[in-house]
Amino acid sequence: MPDLDAAFAALGDPVRRALVSRLAHGDATVGELAEPFDLTPQAISHHVGVLRRCGLVEQRREGTRRPCRLRADQLGLLGSWIDDQRRAWHDRLDALERHLDEETR
């Protein structure tokens, strides 16, 4: 499971969010990931490293290539955590609404 704090911190950066969005469409090398940015491949490599350390991206070796792959299962765990929080807050707000309705009767 990804470290939630590290994963959310990693996704706080717009470049890393863009990299995750790009990788959601398929694997890519650091060079391919760097193409749309005005950043060096080294800077993109740093961002990929942050995403790798928090468990959202993995890199593998294919001959001389090192494609990056989004770990959608790990990203899904973040979504599940958000969904759990959303449900909890909806439940709290529903309870508050019922309480306020009872108070006004």
N, C-alpha and C positions, 0 to 999 in steps of 0.2 A: 504494500500500500504506500502511496506517496506520502511524504511528510506534508500535511496540509499547509502548514505555515510557509514552508519553502516553496511549495507549488503555487500558492496564491501570491507570494512575493514575486516569484518568477513571472507570473502572468500579469503582474502590475506594470510591467514594462511593455510599451506599445510594439517595440520591435519583436520581442518574444511572442506576444500575442499574434503578430503577423506571421511569424515563423510557424506557430502552431496551426494557424489557419491554412497556410500553404501546405504543410505536411498532412493536413486532413484530406487533401486531394491526391496524395501519393508521396512516395519516398523521394528524397532529393539529396544531392551532395551539398556540402557547404558552399561550393562554388555556384551551384544552381540556386541555392537559397539566397546568396548574396546579390544575384543579378538585379532585382528590382530596387535595391537599396543603394544609397550613396555612402556605403560603408565598406571597409576592406573585408576580404575573406577572414582575416584574423579576428576582426570585431564580431563577425557573424559566428565564427568558431567559438568565441567566448560566450555568446548568447546560447548557442547550442549546448555548450558545456554546462551552463546553469540549468537548462532544461533537462539535460541528462542526469545531473546530480539530484534533482528533485523527482526523478522517475517518470517524467512525461515524454521523454524522447530517448531512443536508443540508436546507437550507430553500430553497423556491422562492416566487416571487411569483405569486399567482393573483388578479388584481384588487387588492382591499384585503386579502386574506388572505395569510398567509405560512406555509403548512403545512410541518411538519417531516416528514422521511421517514428511516427507518432505512436505512442502507446495509448491507444484509444481506451483500453480497459482502465488505465490509470486516470485518464481524463474523466471517464465515466464515474469513478469514485468521487471525484470532486463534485460532479453534477449531483450525485446521490446525497452528498453532504448538504449541498445547497437546497435540494428538494426537502430534506429532513427539516432544515431550518425554516423553510417556507411553510411547511405543514404545521410546525410548532407555533409559528406566529399567527397563522390563520386560526388555529384552535384557540389561542389566547385572545385574539380579537373577537372571535365568535362568542367566547365566554364573557368578555367585557360587554359586548352588545346585548347579550341576554340579561346580564346584570343591570345595565342601564334601562333596558325595557321594563324590567321588574320594578325598578326604582320609580319610574314615571307613572306606573299604574296606581 
